[in-house]
Amino acid sequence: MPAWTYVLAALGVLLIVLPPLALLFRSPWDTFVEQVTSPSSLDALRLSLITATISTLCCLLIGVPMAVIFARYDGGVVRVVRSLVLLPLVLPPVVGGLALLYTFGRLGIVGEHLHDAGIDIAFTTTAVVLAQTFVALPFLVISVEGAVRVVGTRYEEVAATLGAGPTRTLWRVTLPLVAPSLLAGLVLAFARALGEFGATITFAGNAPGITQTAPLAIYVSAIDDPQAAIPLSLILVVLSLVIVVGVHSRRRRTGTGAL
């Protein structure tokens, strides 16, 4: 390797590693436990974990069928739909939240009919789940779709010749083969949902105990006192680090391209 590649790589590592370390060094350790265990912090963290878990289950329910279809069909319509499904990967979160608002809000194309039926979604906990699912779903779809493409159709064809129907083949053959990538996709989707900010604050608002997740609580604290936002920020850093290390180590053990 040329020497300059190590220099550039070191700069990249510093760019990623130094900010979390700065949080670690600047954290008010004398009041760390008190701030992390405050009612507002615990409520925000609890809401984040609950909504992120529900969002991940929603991604599992609707993401796996999409991933299998995208992997097995390659027509023009499927390509267009796939591009739209992956759009949240590059779409600014605030724009995504605005799009959700004009879809499910009281004046939205779907929300106005729900409002007439007495159902309001915007600025509720349900809106938090929808926003998190919107931004996290592509991560699961990409992970599972890539794995389904890699395993091919040979084992599914063998199962079909033995009399297994499509549903049984999916449950007994396809999903077990892509289980490592499916797990990695679920973990990544959970991590993305846990850290969602832009779409949540735009579509769900920032009501404590109802829609204020941990990232939103950190944002509010940082406005008044940036140092007061550090303890809860470090909690999210630790959770994210555990997720990344877990996914990466599993990828190394299984040898699959989960990421």
C-alpha positions in Angstrom: 0.0 0.0 0.0 1.3 3.5 -0.8 2.2 5.6 2.3 -0.3 8.3 1.4 -3.2 5.9 1.7 -2.4 5.4 5.4 -2.4 9.1 5.9 -5.8 9.6 4.3 -7.2 6.6 6.2 -5.9 8.0 9.5 -7.6 11.3 8.7 -10.8 9.5 8.0 -10.6 7.5 11.3 -9.9 10.7 13.2 -12.9 12.4 11.6 -15.2 9.7 12.9 -13.6 8.8 16.2 -12.7 12.2 17.6 -16.3 13.6 18.0 -17.5 10.8 20.2 -14.3 11.0 22.2 -14.9 14.8 22.6 -18.3 13.9 24.1 -16.6 11.5 26.5 -14.0 14.1 27.6 -16.5 17.0 28.0 -19.2 15.0 29.8 -20.2 16.4 33.2 -19.3 13.2 35.1 -20.2 14.6 38.5 -23.9 14.9 37.4 -23.9 12.2 34.7 -26.1 9.7 36.6 -28.4 12.3 37.8 -29.0 13.7 34.3 -29.4 10.3 32.7 -31.8 9.1 35.3 -33.9 12.3 35.3 -37.6 11.7 34.5 -37.4 13.6 31.2 -34.4 11.6 30.0 -35.9 8.2 31.1 -39.2 9.0 29.4 -37.4 10.0 26.1 -35.1 7.0 26.2 -38.0 4.6 27.0 -40.2 6.1 24.2 -37.3 5.7 21.7 -36.7 2.1 22.6 -40.4 1.2 22.4 -41.1 3.0 19.1 -37.9 1.8 17.6 -38.8 -1.8 18.5 -42.3 -1.4 17.0 -40.9 0.2 13.9 -38.4 -2.6 13.4 -41.2 -5.2 13.7 -43.1 -3.2 11.0 -40.0 -3.2 8.8 -39.8 -7.0 9.3 -43.5 -7.5 8.4 -43.5 -5.5 5.2 -39.8 -5.4 4.3 -39.1 -9.1 3.9 -41.8 -9.6 1.2 -40.6 -6.6 -0.7 -37.0 -7.7 -0.5 -37.8 -11.2 -1.8 -39.9 -9.7 -4.7 -37.2 -7.3 -5.6 -34.6 -10.1 -5.7 -36.8 -12.5 -7.7 -38.2 -10.1 -10.3 -36.3 -7.7 -12.5 -38.9 -6.0 -14.7 -39.1 -2.3 -15.3 -42.0 -1.7 -12.9 -40.2 -3.6 -10.1 -37.1 -1.4 -10.7 -39.1 1.8 -10.4 -40.9 0.6 -7.3 -37.5 -0.5 -5.8 -36.1 3.0 -6.4 -39.0 4.6 -4.7 -38.7 2.3 -1.7 -35.0 3.1 -1.3 -35.6 6.8 -1.7 -35.5 7.5 2.1 -31.9 6.5 2.1 -30.9 9.7 0.3 -34.0 11.9 1.1 -33.4 14.6 3.7 -35.3 13.4 6.9 -37.1 16.7 7.2 -38.4 16.3 3.7 -39.6 12.8 4.5 -41.4 14.1 7.6 -43.0 16.8 5.5 -44.1 14.2 3.0 -45.6 12.1 5.8 -47.4 15.1 7.2 -49.1 15.8 3.9 -50.0 12.2 3.6 -51.2 11.3 7.1 -51.8 14.8 8.6 -55.3 16.2 9.0 -55.0 17.9 5.6 -53.1 15.0 4.0 -54.4 12.9 1.1 -55.0 10.0 3.5 -55.1 11.8 6.8 -58.2 13.9 5.9 -60.2 10.8 5.4 -58.9 9.3 8.6 -59.7 12.6 10.4 -63.3 12.4 9.2 -63.4 8.9 10.7 -62.1 10.2 14.0 -58.5 9.0 13.6 -55.6 11.5 13.9 -52.1 10.3 13.3 -49.9 13.4 13.1 -48.3 14.5 16.3 -49.0 11.3 18.1 -46.9 8.3 19.1 -48.1 6.5 16.0 -46.6 9.2 13.9 -43.2 8.5 15.6 -43.5 4.9 14.6 -44.5 5.8 11.0 -41.6 8.2 10.7 -39.1 5.7 12.0 -40.4 3.0 9.8 -40.2 5.3 6.8 -36.5 6.0 7.3 -35.5 2.5 8.5 -37.3 0.2 6.1 -34.7 0.6 3.2 -31.9 -0.8 5.4 -33.8 -4.0 6.0 -34.8 -4.3 2.3 -31.3 -3.9 1.0 -29.8 -6.4 3.5 -32.4 -9.1 2.8 -32.6 -8.5 -1.0 -28.8 -8.8 -1.4 -28.8 -12.1 0.5 -31.7 -13.5 -1.5 -30.0 -12.7 -4.7 -26.8 -14.4 -3.5 -28.4 -17.7 -2.5 -30.2 -18.0 -5.8 -33.2 -20.2 -6.5 -31.6 -23.7 -6.6 -32.8 -24.7 -3.1 -36.2 -23.3 -3.7 -36.6 -25.3 -6.9 -35.5 -28.5 -5.1 -38.1 -27.8 -2.4 -40.8 -27.2 -5.1 -40.0 -30.5 -6.7 -40.4 -32.2 -3.4 -43.9 -30.8 -3.1 -43.4 -27.8 -0.9 -45.7 -24.8 -1.7 -44.5 -21.2 -2.1 -45.3 -20.3 1.5 -43.6 -23.3 3.0 -40.6 -22.8 0.8 -40.3 -19.2 1.9 -40.4 -20.2 5.6 -38.5 -23.4 5.6 -35.9 -22.7 2.8 -35.4 -19.1 1.8 -35.6 -17.3 5.2 -33.3 -19.8 7.0 -30.7 -19.3 4.2 -30.7 -15.5 4.6 -31.2 -15.4 8.4 -27.8 -13.8 9.1 -28.5 -11.0 6.7 -32.0 -10.7 8.0 -30.8 -10.3 11.5 -28.2 -7.7 10.4 -31.0 -5.8 8.5 -33.2 -5.8 11.6 -30.4 -4.5 13.8 -29.5 -1.7 11.3 -33.2 -0.8 11.0 -33.5 -0.6 14.8 -30.4 1.6 15.0 -31.7 3.9 12.3 -35.1 4.2 13.9 -33.5 4.8 17.3 -31.6 7.8 16.0 -34.3 9.3 13.8 -34.7 13.0 14.3 -35.8 15.1 11.3 -38.8 13.2 10.1 -40.0 12.7 13.7 -39.9 16.3 14.7 -41.6 17.4 11.5 -44.3 14.8 11.4 -44.8 13.9 15.1 -43.7 17.1 16.9 -41.8 17.2 20.2 -44.3 16.6 23.0 -42.6 15.1 26.1 -43.8 11.7 27.0 -45.8 11.4 23.7 -43.5 12.1 20.8 -40.2 13.3 22.3 -37.7 10.6 21.6 -34.1 10.6 22.9 -32.7 12.5 19.9 -35.3 15.2 20.3 -34.7 15.5 24.0 -31.0 15.9 23.3 -31.8 18.7 20.7 -33.9 20.6 23.2 -31.3 20.3 26.0 -28.5 21.4 23.6 -30.4 24.6 22.9 -30.3 25.8 26.5 -27.2 24.0 27.7 -25.1 22.0 25.3 -23.2 20.3 28.1 -26.5 19.0 29.6 -27.2 17.1 26.4 -23.9 15.1 26.6 -25.0 12.4 29.0 -28.0 11.2 27.0 -25.9 11.6 23.8 -23.3 9.2 25.3 -26.0 6.7 26.0 -27.0 6.7 22.4 -23.4 6.5 21.3 -22.9 3.4 23.4 -26.1 1.8 22.1 -25.0 2.5 18.5 -21.5 1.2 19.1 -22.9 -2.1 20.5 -25.1 -2.4 17.5 -22.3 -1.8 15.0 -19.9 -4.2 16.8 -22.6 -6.9 17.0 -23.5 -6.7 13.3 -19.8 -6.5 12.2 -18.7 -9.4 14.4 -21.6 -11.6 13.1 -20.7 -10.7 9.6 -17.2 -11.8 10.1 -18.3 -15.1 11.7 -20.8 -16.0 9.0 -18.9 -14.6 6.1 -22.0 -13.0 4.6 -22.3 -9.6 3.0 -24.8 -8.4 5.5 -23.4 -4.8 5.2 
